[in-house]
């Protein structure tokens, strides 16, 4: 992983600030290695957290967009419960509004049409059994 020059400069400055005038160069090197390893590990952890947060923001943004779309079209579902998505007629965007459904999975569903039962989504390999469990109550074939 390439580190920004500013980060490396600050790391070196921090290391130099902790050095004494008569410190053994081997000890300085060891401290520098430890500081770099710690910075690398913290950077990896930050990247993992950032990826999680980005995915959550994407999901929430998608939910907001769908809510706005529903509100503008007058098809809010707060009193009648969630509406079902017809897997035979839904657009890719509508399919992607289902939990865990990404672009690739939505395309598999479209390519596997027509479906006579919801279970055919699994049988035809459009979704995995795990994916099916997430969407089974939210899809229809008619």
N, C-alpha and C positions, 0 to 999 in steps of 0.2 A: 504494500500500500504506500503510495507516495504521500508524504506529509508536506503541507504548505511551508514555504520558506519562513514565514513569520513565526509559525509554530516551532520550527527547529531553532530559530534565533532565540525565542523566548526560553526554550528548553535549555539551550547552552548558557544563556544569561543566568538562569536560575541555578544551574550547576556551578557556574563560576562564583556566584554569590555565596555558595555554601563551602567553597574551598578555602582552606587556610593557606598561609604563605608557604609553609613547609610541608604541605601534604604530599604524600607519596603519589606519583603519577598513576601507579597501578590502582590505588584506592580511588582516585578521581575517575579513572576509566570504569571501574566497577560501579561506582555511584551513577555515572552517566548511563551505563548499560541498564541498571535497575530503573532509573527514571524513564528511559526510553521504553523499556518493556511495560512499565506501568502505564505510560501514556498510550502505548499501542493497545493495551487491553481495554483501557477506558474508552478509547476511540471505537473499538469493536462493539463494546457494550452500548455506546451511544448510537451507533449505526443500527443495531438490532432494535433499540427502543424507537428510533426514528422510523424504521420500517413499519413497526407495529402501529405507531401513531399515524403514519401516512395512510395505511390501509383503513384504519378506523375513520379517518377524515374522509377518505374516498367513499366508504360505505354511508357515512352520515350525509355527505354531499349528494350522493345518489338518492337517498331517502328524501332529502329536502326537495330535490328537483322533481321527484315523483309526486310529493305532496303538493307542490305548487301546480304541477300539471293536473293533478286530480282536482284541486281547488278551482282552477280556472275552467275546467271542463264540467264542473258541477258533479263530479263522481266521487265525492268524499265517502269514506266507508266507516265513519266513527260510530254510527248507530246500527248499521246492518252487518258489521263484522267485515273482515277482509274479503275482497272480491277474488274470485278464482280466475286464473289465467288459462285461457283455452290454448293448449299447446299446438293445436292444429291451425289456428288463425293468428296467433300472437306474433307481433313483430319481434325482432331481435332485442330491441330495447325493453319491450314488455317482458320477455323471457328473462332478461338480465336483472329485472327487478325482484326476481325470486331469490331466496337466501342461497348463497353459495354459487349462484349461476354467473359464470363469467362469459366473455365473448366466445371462447372456443366451445364451451358446453352449449350455449344457446345455438350456435351454428350446427352442432350435432343434432340437437332437437329438431331444428328446421329441416335438416337433410334426411331425418328419419320419418318424416310425415308420410302418410297419415297414421294416427294412433286411434285405435278403437277403444282402448282402456288406458287408464293411467299407468298400469303395470307394464304396458308395452314400452314405456320409456326405459325401463331396466332391461327388458327382454331384448330390445333392439340395440342395447348398448349406448343409448343416447346419454344416460346418466348412470353413475355407479349406485349400488344399493345405499351407500351412505348419503349420496346427494339426493336420492329419491326420498329417503326418510325426512330430509329437511323440507322438501317441497310437496310431498304427497297430498297434504290437506289444502294446498293452495292452487292446485291445477285441475283442469277439467279437459275432457275431450270433445264436448259438445257445448 
